[in-house]
Amino acid sequence: MLTVMRAPSRYVQGPNALLQLKQHIEALGNKFFVVADGFVMNMTRDLIEQAFDHQTEQLVFEEFNGQCTINEIERLKELAKQNGCDAIIGIGGGRTFDTVKGVAHFANIPVIIIPTVAATDAPCTALSVIYSDDGKFDQYMFYPKNPDAVIVDSTILAKAPVRFLVAGMGDALGTYFEARTCVNSKAMNLVAGGVSQAGFALSKLCYETLLRDGLKAKLAAENGVTVPALENVLEAATYLSGVGAENGGLAAAHSIYNGFTVLEQCEKTMHGEIVAFGTLVQLVLENSPMEEIEDVIDFCLTVGLPITLAQIGLPEFHHDQIMRVATAACAEGETIHNTLGGVTVDEVHNAILAANALGEHYLHSL
């Protein structure tokens, strides 16, 4: 199997990076279609116009309707075409990014991603999660290339609600362990190749960065300030996790997240929060050393990530609910099947309950 490595063409991060937007993307187009939801548009429009020296003839602004659907992608694609735009900029969170990636793909134009929260690693990836018009999951859409540029303004992200940063750390927490599983089982990564040394090294650096700087980053964000630790964690949650996951591959932790989406009680729990618990489940499923499990639990406790079912929305649960989660997590095509030796629904069910028991044990011992 050939190894394959992919990443965004350009990644820019730092304080007030948005004010230098033009110099980093001007080679990508002449007229930019800027997409954001109403709240984000109000927050960033002046900064973008300032970055373009108020030469607004190069910019067309359009509000995102809030849901990544085929119809919304088509609507925005037609508007970009009507306005003569030859590049698209998405500002905000994951659903905005997924939508503009789709527009860029079908319109065959460059795409620039500007996150305003660090809740997931979606900015750097070459895929979208598509929903139906009534808000239900429809499909994953994979693209032949990653975003052309990702611009991370740490001044903006430092002032976002801290829960988003913590959730981003939770999403990033599984990156190393899932990549390790794919290496051990010789599974393919998300770009249909073997795991390269570079991809695995990025995933490991992601985990090491979280352990070293996670708490410092959270405390800085709680005070709305940027410090080196926060810059490191933003890079870990955005670039190292995104590029590490695509090139390192996914395993059980993200499938466990997908499984919990079948329960309404977990709908208000963020993606990265459930992935953090899913990482603990994966370690139990793989019978990882207790020292390693304790390191993960200690990190979660330190930054405020969940380690029990109660903390992800299930203070009370029935075993048939957990079986539904395990069944969904083991659906055909799920990345949990990258686990060396394979897994069964019963094994996943048991690992979820055992991980929850471990988490409760550590909470009660505090």
C-alpha positions in Angstrom: 0.0 0.0 0.0 1.3 3.5 -0.9 1.5 6.1 1.8 -0.3 9.3 1.1 0.1 12.7 2.7 -2.1 15.8 2.2 -2.6 19.1 3.9 -3.8 22.7 3.3 -1.6 24.6 0.8 -1.1 27.4 3.4 -1.7 27.7 7.1 -1.4 31.0 8.9 -1.8 31.6 12.6 -1.2 34.4 15.1 -2.6 37.5 16.7 -4.6 39.7 14.4 -3.9 37.4 11.4 -7.2 38.5 9.9 -5.8 41.9 9.2 -3.1 40.4 7.0 -5.7 38.3 5.1 -5.2 39.9 1.7 -1.4 39.3 1.4 -1.9 35.6 2.1 -4.8 35.0 -0.3 -4.5 37.6 -3.1 -2.8 35.1 -5.4 -5.8 32.8 -5.2 -8.3 35.1 -6.8 -9.4 38.6 -7.8 -12.9 38.7 -6.4 -13.8 36.9 -3.1 -17.2 35.5 -2.1 -17.3 35.8 1.7 -19.7 33.5 3.5 -20.6 33.6 7.2 -23.7 33.4 9.4 -25.2 36.7 10.6 -23.4 36.8 14.0 -20.0 36.1 12.5 -20.5 38.4 9.6 -21.3 41.3 12.0 -18.2 40.4 14.0 -15.7 40.1 11.2 -16.9 42.2 8.2 -15.1 45.4 9.2 -11.9 43.5 9.8 -12.0 41.8 6.4 -12.7 45.1 4.6 -9.8 46.7 6.6 -7.6 43.8 5.5 -8.4 44.7 1.8 -7.7 48.4 2.4 -11.5 49.0 2.0 -11.3 48.0 -1.7 -14.7 46.5 -1.4 -15.0 45.8 -5.1 -12.9 42.7 -4.4 -15.4 41.4 -1.9 -19.0 40.0 -2.0 -20.6 39.2 1.3 -23.4 36.6 1.7 -25.0 35.2 4.9 -24.9 31.4 5.4 -28.3 29.9 6.3 -26.8 27.8 9.1 -27.1 24.3 7.6 -24.8 22.5 5.2 -27.1 21.0 2.6 -26.9 20.3 -1.1 -29.5 23.1 -1.7 -27.4 25.6 0.3 -24.3 24.7 -1.5 -26.1 25.1 -4.9 -27.6 28.5 -3.8 -24.2 29.9 -2.8 -22.5 28.5 -5.9 -25.0 30.3 -8.2 -24.6 33.5 -6.2 -20.8 33.3 -6.5 -21.1 32.7 -10.2 -23.5 35.6 -10.7 -21.2 38.0 -8.9 -18.1 36.9 -10.9 -16.3 35.6 -7.8 -13.3 33.4 -8.5 -12.6 32.3 -4.9 -14.6 31.7 -1.7 -13.9 32.5 1.9 -15.8 30.7 4.8 -15.7 32.3 8.2 -17.1 30.8 11.4 -17.5 27.1 12.4 -17.7 23.7 11.0 -21.0 23.8 9.1 -19.9 27.0 7.3 -16.6 25.4 6.3 -18.3 22.3 5.1 -20.6 24.4 2.9 -17.9 26.6 1.3 -15.8 23.5 0.7 -18.7 22.1 -1.3 -19.2 25.4 -3.2 -15.5 25.6 -4.0 -15.5 22.0 -5.3 -18.5 22.3 -7.5 -17.6 25.7 -8.8 -13.9 24.7 -9.2 -12.6 27.7 -7.3 -10.1 28.1 -4.4 -11.4 28.0 -0.8 -10.1 29.9 2.2 -11.1 28.9 5.7 -11.1 31.3 8.7 -12.3 29.7 12.0 -13.7 31.9 14.8 -13.8 29.0 17.2 -11.4 26.1 17.8 -14.0 23.4 18.5 -13.0 21.0 15.7 -10.3 20.3 13.2 -12.6 20.8 10.3 -10.7 23.9 8.9 -7.9 21.8 7.5 -9.7 18.7 6.2 -10.9 17.8 2.6 -14.4 16.6 3.5 -17.8 17.9 4.4 -20.6 16.5 6.5 -23.8 17.1 4.4 -27.3 17.2 6.0 -30.8 17.0 4.6 -33.0 20.1 4.5 -34.7 18.9 7.7 -31.4 18.7 9.6 -30.7 15.0 9.4 -27.3 13.5 8.5 -27.2 12.8 4.8 -23.6 11.9 3.7 -19.9 12.5 3.9 -18.5 14.3 0.9 -14.8 13.9 0.2 -12.8 16.3 -2.0 -9.7 15.8 -4.1 -7.7 18.6 -2.3 -7.6 20.3 1.1 -8.4 24.0 1.5 -6.1 26.4 -0.3 -5.5 28.5 2.8 -6.4 28.4 6.5 -6.1 31.7 8.5 -6.3 31.4 12.3 -6.6 34.7 14.1 -5.7 33.8 17.7 -7.0 37.1 19.0 -10.5 36.2 17.9 -10.3 32.6 19.1 -9.0 33.7 22.5 -12.2 35.6 23.1 -14.5 32.9 22.0 -16.4 30.9 24.7 -13.9 28.6 26.4 -16.1 25.6 26.0 -15.3 25.6 22.2 -11.6 25.5 22.9 -12.0 22.6 25.4 -14.1 20.7 22.9 -11.4 21.3 20.3 -8.9 19.7 22.7 -11.3 16.8 23.1 -11.5 16.3 19.4 -7.7 16.5 19.1 -7.3 14.1 22.1 -8.1 11.0 20.0 -5.9 11.9 17.0 -2.7 10.1 18.3 -4.5 7.0 19.6 -6.6 6.5 16.5 -3.5 7.0 14.2 -1.6 4.5 16.4 -4.4 2.0 15.9 -4.3 2.5 12.1 -0.5 2.0 12.1 -0.8 -1.2 14.1 -3.5 -2.7 11.9 -2.0 -1.3 8.6 -5.4 0.4 7.9 -5.8 3.1 5.3 -6.0 6.8 6.4 -8.7 9.2 5.3 -7.0 10.0 2.0 -6.9 6.3 0.9 -3.3 5.6 1.6 -1.0 4.1 4.2 0.0 6.2 7.3 3.2 8.1 6.6 5.9 8.8 9.2 5.0 12.5 8.9 1.3 11.9 9.5 1.9 9.8 12.5 4.5 12.3 13.9 1.9 15.1 13.6 -0.7 13.1 15.5 1.8 12.3 18.3 2.9 15.9 18.5 -0.8 16.8 18.8 -1.2 14.7 22.0 2.1 15.9 23.5 1.1 19.5 23.0 -2.3 19.0 24.7 -0.7 17.4 27.7 2.0 20.1 28.0 -0.1 23.2 27.3 -3.7 22.4 27.6 -4.4 23.8 31.0 -2.3 26.9 30.4 -4.2 27.5 27.1 -7.6 27.1 28.8 -6.7 29.6 31.6 -5.4 32.1 29.0 -8.6 31.8 27.0 -10.7 32.3 30.2 -9.0 35.7 30.4 -9.3 36.4 26.7 -5.6 36.7 26.1 -3.1 35.0 23.8 0.1 33.4 25.2 2.4 30.8 23.6 0.6 27.9 25.2 -2.7 29.0 23.7 -1.1 29.4 20.3 0.3 25.9 20.6 -3.0 24.4 21.5 -4.8 26.3 18.8 -2.4 24.8 16.3 -2.8 21.4 17.8 -6.6 21.5 17.7 -6.8 23.0 14.2 -3.8 21.8 12.2 -2.1 19.0 14.0 -5.4 17.3 14.7 -6.9 17.9 11.2 -3.8 17.0 9.2 -2.9 14.3 11.7 -6.4 12.7 11.6 -6.6 12.8 7.8 -3.2 11.3 7.3 -3.0 9.1 10.4 -6.5 7.7 10.1 -9.5 7.3 12.5 -10.4 4.3 14.6 -12.8 3.7 17.5 -13.0 7.2 19.2 -14.8 8.9 16.3 -17.0 5.9 15.7 -18.1 6.0 19.3 -19.0 9.6 18.8 -21.1 8.7 15.8 -22.8 6.0 17.9 -23.9 8.5 20.6 -25.5 10.7 18.0 -28.4 8.2 17.9 -29.4 9.3 21.4 -31.4 12.6 21.8 -30.0 13.0 25.3 -26.5 13.7 23.8 -27.6 16.2 21.2 -26.4 19.2 23.3 -23.0 17.7 24.0 -20.3 19.0 21.6 -18.5 16.7 19.1 -15.2 17.0 20.8 -16.6 16.4 24.2 -18.0 13.0 23.1 -14.8 12.2 21.2 -12.9 12.6 24.5 -15.1 10.0 26.2 -14.8 7.9 23.0 -11.0 8.0 23.3 -11.3 6.6 26.8 -13.6 3.9 25.5 -11.1 3.1 22.7 -8.3 2.7 25.3 -10.4 0.3 27.3 -11.4 -1.6 24.2 -7.8 -2.0 23.2 -6.7 -2.8 26.8 -4.2 0.0 26.9 -1.8 0.2 29.9 -3.4 1.7 33.0 -0.7 4.3 33.1 -1.8 5.6 29.7 -5.5 5.5 30.6 -4.7 7.5 33.7 -2.8 10.1 31.7 -5.9 10.6 29.5 -8.2 10.8 32.5 -6.0 13.3 34.3 -5.9 15.5 31.2 -9.6 15.4 30.8 -10.2 16.2 34.5 -7.6 19.1 34.3 -9.2 20.9 31.3 -12.9 19.9 32.0 -13.5 17.1 29.4 -16.1 14.4 30.2 -15.0 10.9 31.4 -18.5 9.5 32.3 -21.8 8.9 30.5 -23.4 11.4 32.9 -21.1 14.1 31.7 -22.1 13.6 28.0 -25.9 13.7 28.8 -26.7 10.3 30.2 -27.0 10.6 34.0 -29.4 7.6 33.8 -29.3 5.1 31.0 -30.6 1.7 30.0 -28.4 -1.1 28.6 -30.5 -1.1 25.4 -29.5 2.5 24.9 -25.8 1.6 25.1 -26.4 -1.3 22.8 -28.0 1.1 20.3 -24.8 3.3 20.5 -22.5 0.3 20.1 -24.5 -1.0 17.1 -24.3 2.4 15.4 -20.6 2.7 16.2 -20.0 -0.7 14.5 -22.0 0.1 11.4 -20.5 -1.0 8.0 -17.9 1.5 6.9 -17.2 2.9 10.4 -13.6 3.5 11.3 -13.9 1.4 14.4 -13.2 -1.6 12.1 -9.6 -0.3 11.8 -9.1 -1.8 15.2 -6.5 -4.6 15.1 -8.3 -8.0 15.2 -11.7 -6.4 14.7 -14.4 -5.6 17.2 -18.0 -6.8 17.9 -21.0 -4.8 19.1 -20.9 -6.6 22.4 -17.3 -5.7 22.9 -18.0 -2.1 22.2 -21.1 -2.1 24.6 -18.9 -3.6 27.3 -16.1 -1.1 26.7 -18.5 1.9 27.0 -19.8 0.6 30.4 -16.3 -0.2 31.6 -15.0 3.2 30.6 -17.9 4.9 32.4 -17.1 2.9 35.5 -13.5 4.0 35.3 -14.5 7.6 35.0 -16.9 7.4 37.9 -14.2 5.8 40.0 -11.8 8.6 39.4 -14.5 11.3 39.9 -15.4 9.7 43.3 -11.8 9.6 44.3 -11.2 13.3 43.9 
